[in-house]
Amino acid sequence: MKAICKTQPGVGLAVRDVPEPSLGRREVLVRVTRSSICGTDLHIYQWDAWASSRLKPPLIIGHEFCGFVVAVGDEVEHVQVGEFVAAESHIVCGYCKPCQLGQAHVCLNTRILGVDVDGGFAPYAAIPAVNACKTDPALPPEVATVQEPLGNAVHTVAATDVRGATVLITGCGAIGLFSIAVAKALGAARVIATEVRPYRAELAMRMGADAVLNPTTDDVLGYVRRTTDGLGVDVALEMSGHPASIELITQAIRPGGEVSLLGLFSQQVALDLNALIFKGVEIHAIIGRRLFQTWEVMQNLLHSGRLDVRPAITHVLPWHEYEHAFELMASGQSGKIVLNWEV
């Protein structure tokens, strides 16, 4: 079969003929129908410092994908051939202390599909059966494949109480865009977003933001104070990884408010801890998805019809146009990009 691979250190990816994956006793074989591109995949494509320190090519990349189970291992009982599934990318050990305490999302021995082991940018992928999350086949495949990153948004938002709240979201990459819709679905009264790129600012409005401001040209703090009677926002969700967003959130959050931090920072960040302490702010550091509580919350939201993430999915391309897909993503002129493996 042909797969999109990181064949060697350096910029770029390549299509290679690789064997169809063998099936372990506790694994399922998935015929991939759609996969989607993550910022992590872009880091791998560009071969930045993180990628060069983490990956050991050759490797099939891709950790966001969905498809139909076509075979199951001898010890698999809860997943059946023919079921539609989406992949949970974090393969956890099950025996370290976090796993035993129900905190598998911070497993000490996590391996990630498409990063540490072969992933889903291929017609077939073998994954642990426990990582095959059953999905309603009525869900559009373009939505099914983005459940993994959507779960990050659900985890980030659901860590706070957004019911009736005014919410500030800094950064409208894919997960920031998803978070707008998730916050509204969970009962937020008002969502204010910040984004520097006009294309993504427009997407943020389509996702349901009440206001989208450019932090480099607009007085975001002034707007927040005017629209909250000077009190500040109830909840702030940091998605950008930009140091300036931390200062903004520190000033914009009201006393007793909640902050969720998901964005990753490439440099040291100045943090006024005294300001946050004297405000009594509750801070949540977020990574991944709670396994598998977040999946249940997310799928219930999708099935209820309250959550629609399709406006954030801007491109669906044949898988062999992956080079164009990565160019689009690097340009910032896209939302979520999906690759179709059925063409």
C-alpha positions in Angstrom: 0.0 0.0 0.0 1.1 3.6 -0.5 1.5 5.7 2.6 2.7 9.3 3.5 5.9 8.8 5.3 8.7 10.7 7.0 11.5 8.8 5.3 14.5 10.6 6.6 15.6 13.7 8.6 15.0 17.0 6.8 12.1 19.0 5.4 9.3 17.2 3.5 7.5 14.0 3.3 7.3 11.2 0.7 4.8 8.6 -0.6 6.3 5.1 -0.2 5.1 1.6 -0.9 4.9 -0.1 2.5 3.5 -3.5 3.6 -0.1 -3.6 5.0 0.3 -3.6 8.8 0.3 -6.9 10.6 -2.3 -7.3 13.3 -1.5 -7.9 17.0 -3.7 -9.9 19.3 -5.2 -6.8 20.9 -5.3 -4.6 17.8 -7.8 -3.8 15.1 -7.1 -3.1 11.4 -8.8 0.0 10.2 -9.5 0.8 6.6 -8.9 4.6 6.7 -11.5 6.7 5.0 -10.4 10.2 6.1 -7.4 11.7 8.0 -6.8 15.2 9.0 -3.6 17.3 9.3 -2.5 18.6 12.7 0.0 21.2 13.7 2.2 18.4 14.9 2.2 17.0 11.4 3.4 20.4 10.1 6.2 20.4 12.6 7.2 16.9 11.3 7.0 18.2 7.7 9.1 21.2 8.5 11.5 19.1 10.6 11.9 21.7 13.4 13.8 21.3 16.7 10.9 19.4 18.3 10.5 16.9 15.4 14.2 16.3 15.0 14.5 15.5 18.7 11.4 13.2 18.9 11.0 11.2 15.6 13.0 8.3 14.4 12.3 7.9 10.6 11.2 6.1 8.7 7.6 6.3 9.9 4.1 6.6 8.6 2.8 9.9 10.1 -0.7 11.0 10.9 -2.6 10.6 14.2 -6.1 12.0 13.3 -8.1 9.5 11.3 -11.3 7.5 11.0 -12.4 4.4 9.1 -14.0 1.0 9.2 -12.7 -2.0 11.1 -11.8 -4.8 8.7 -10.1 -7.3 11.0 -9.6 -7.8 14.8 -7.0 -9.5 16.8 -7.6 -12.8 18.6 -8.1 -11.2 22.0 -10.4 -8.4 20.8 -14.0 -8.7 21.9 -15.5 -5.2 22.2 -14.9 -4.1 18.7 -16.4 -5.8 15.7 -15.6 -6.0 12.0 -17.6 -3.4 10.1 -17.8 -0.8 12.9 -16.9 2.8 12.2 -14.2 4.1 14.5 -12.0 7.1 15.0 -8.5 6.9 16.5 -7.5 8.1 19.9 -3.8 8.8 19.2 -2.4 8.3 22.7 -1.4 4.7 23.4 -1.0 4.4 27.2 0.5 1.8 29.4 -2.3 1.2 31.9 0.0 0.4 34.8 1.8 3.7 35.8 0.4 5.7 38.7 -1.5 8.3 36.5 -3.1 5.4 34.5 -4.1 3.6 37.7 -5.6 6.8 39.1 -7.8 7.3 36.0 -5.4 10.0 34.6 -4.3 8.1 31.5 -4.1 11.4 29.5 -0.8 12.0 31.4 0.5 8.5 31.2 4.2 8.3 31.9 4.8 5.9 29.0 2.6 7.4 26.3 3.3 6.6 22.7 1.6 8.6 20.0 0.3 7.3 16.6 2.2 8.9 13.8 4.9 10.1 16.1 6.3 7.2 18.0 4.7 4.4 16.0 3.2 4.2 12.5 0.1 6.3 12.1 -2.9 6.8 9.8 -1.8 8.6 6.7 -2.3 5.3 4.8 -5.1 3.2 3.5 -4.8 0.8 6.5 -3.7 1.3 10.1 -3.3 -1.2 12.9 -4.1 0.3 16.3 -4.8 -1.0 19.8 -8.5 -1.9 20.0 -8.9 0.3 23.1 -7.8 3.3 20.9 -10.6 2.6 18.3 -13.4 4.9 19.5 -16.7 3.7 18.1 -18.4 6.5 16.1 -21.9 6.9 14.7 -21.6 6.1 11.0 -24.1 8.8 10.3 -21.5 11.4 11.4 -19.9 12.9 8.3 -16.4 11.3 7.9 -14.8 14.8 7.7 -16.2 15.4 11.2 -15.4 12.0 12.5 -11.7 12.3 11.6 -11.3 15.6 13.6 -12.7 14.1 16.8 -9.2 13.7 18.2 -8.3 17.4 18.1 -11.9 18.4 18.8 -11.4 16.4 22.1 -8.7 18.8 23.0 -11.1 21.7 22.7 -13.8 19.9 24.7 -11.3 19.1 27.4 -10.1 22.7 27.6 -13.6 24.2 27.7 -15.2 21.6 29.9 -12.4 22.0 32.6 -14.1 25.4 33.4 -17.8 26.3 34.0 -18.8 28.3 30.9 -22.6 28.2 31.6 -23.8 31.7 31.2 -20.2 33.0 31.1 -18.4 35.5 29.0 -15.4 33.6 27.5 -12.2 35.0 26.0 -10.4 32.7 23.6 -6.9 33.7 22.5 -5.8 32.2 19.2 -8.0 30.8 16.5 -6.1 27.9 15.1 -8.2 24.8 14.6 -8.6 24.0 18.3 -9.3 27.6 19.1 -12.0 27.6 16.4 -13.5 24.3 17.7 -13.5 25.8 21.2 -15.7 28.7 20.2 -18.4 26.2 19.1 -17.9 24.0 22.1 -18.2 26.9 24.6 -21.4 27.9 23.0 -22.7 24.3 23.0 -21.9 24.1 26.7 -23.8 27.3 27.5 -21.5 30.2 27.2 -23.4 33.5 26.9 -20.7 35.4 25.0 -17.5 34.4 23.3 -14.8 37.0 22.5 -11.9 35.7 20.4 -8.5 37.1 19.4 -6.8 36.3 16.1 -4.2 38.1 14.0 -5.0 36.5 10.6 -8.0 37.8 8.8 -8.8 34.5 7.2 -9.1 32.7 10.6 -10.9 35.7 12.2 -13.6 35.2 9.6 -13.7 31.5 10.4 -14.1 32.4 14.1 -17.2 34.5 13.3 -18.6 31.6 11.4 -18.0 29.3 14.4 -20.2 31.5 16.5 -17.9 34.1 18.1 -19.7 37.3 19.2 -16.6 39.4 18.5 -13.2 38.7 17.0 -10.4 41.2 17.7 -6.8 41.5 16.4 -4.6 41.9 19.5 -1.9 43.7 17.4 -4.3 46.5 16.3 -7.4 46.4 18.6 -7.7 47.4 22.2 -8.8 44.0 23.4 -8.6 44.8 27.1 -10.6 48.0 26.6 -13.3 46.0 24.7 -13.4 43.4 27.4 -13.8 46.0 30.1 -16.5 47.9 28.2 -18.5 44.7 27.6 -18.2 43.3 31.1 -18.9 46.5 33.1 -15.2 46.7 34.0 -15.3 43.3 35.8 -13.5 41.1 33.2 -14.3 37.8 31.5 -15.5 34.8 33.5 -13.4 32.3 31.6 -10.2 32.6 29.5 -9.0 29.8 27.1 -5.4 30.3 25.9 -4.9 28.6 22.5 -2.2 30.6 20.8 1.1 29.9 22.6 2.0 33.6 22.3 3.5 35.2 25.4 1.5 38.4 25.0 -1.7 36.4 25.5 -0.7 35.6 29.1 -0.5 39.2 30.0 -3.8 39.9 28.3 -5.5 37.1 30.1 -4.0 38.1 33.5 -5.6 41.6 33.1 -8.8 40.5 31.4 -9.9 37.7 33.8 -12.2 38.7 36.5 -11.6 38.0 40.2 -12.6 34.4 40.8 -12.5 33.5 37.1 -11.1 30.4 35.5 -8.3 30.0 33.0 -7.5 27.0 30.8 -4.1 26.8 29.2 -3.7 24.6 26.1 -1.3 26.6 23.8 2.3 25.5 23.9 5.0 28.2 24.3 8.3 28.1 22.4 9.9 30.6 24.8 9.9 31.6 28.4 6.8 33.5 29.5 6.6 36.3 32.0 3.7 35.5 34.5 2.5 37.9 37.1 1.6 35.3 39.7 0.7 37.9 42.3 -2.0 39.4 40.1 -3.5 36.0 39.6 -3.2 35.0 43.2 -4.9 38.2 44.5 -7.7 37.7 42.0 -8.2 34.1 43.2 -8.0 32.8 39.7 -8.4 29.0 39.1 -5.9 27.8 36.5 -6.2 24.5 34.5 -3.2 23.2 32.6 -4.6 21.1 29.7 -3.0 18.3 27.7 -4.8 16.0 25.3 -8.1 14.4 26.1 -9.2 12.7 29.3 -9.4 9.0 28.3 -12.1 8.3 27.6 -14.4 10.7 29.4 -13.7 13.5 27.0 -14.7 11.3 24.0 -18.1 10.6 25.7 -18.8 14.3 26.3 -17.7 15.2 22.8 -19.8 12.5 21.0 -22.8 13.4 23.1 -22.5 17.0 22.0 -22.1 16.0 18.3 -25.0 13.6 18.4 -27.3 16.2 20.2 -26.9 18.6 17.3 -25.7 21.4 19.6 -22.2 21.2 18.3 -21.4 21.8 14.6 -17.7 22.1 13.8 -18.0 21.9 10.0 -17.3 25.6 9.4 -13.8 25.1 10.7 -13.2 22.3 8.1 -12.2 24.4 5.1 -10.6 21.9 2.8 -11.1 18.2 1.9 -8.5 17.1 -0.6 -7.5 13.8 -2.2 -4.8 12.2 -0.1 -2.2 12.4 -2.9 -2.5 16.2 -2.8 -0.9 16.3 0.6 1.9 18.6 -0.5 -0.7 21.3 -1.4 -2.5 20.6 1.9 0.7 21.3 3.9 1.4 24.4 1.9 -2.1 25.7 2.7 -1.7 24.9 6.4 1.7 26.7 6.6 0.2 29.8 4.9 -2.5 30.2 7.5 -5.1 30.4 4.8 -7.0 27.3 6.0 -8.9 25.9 8.9 -8.9 22.2 9.4 -7.7 20.2 6.3 -8.9 16.7 5.7 -7.4 14.1 3.4 -9.7 11.7 1.6 -8.4 8.1 1.2 -11.3 6.9 -0.8 -10.2 8.5 -4.0 
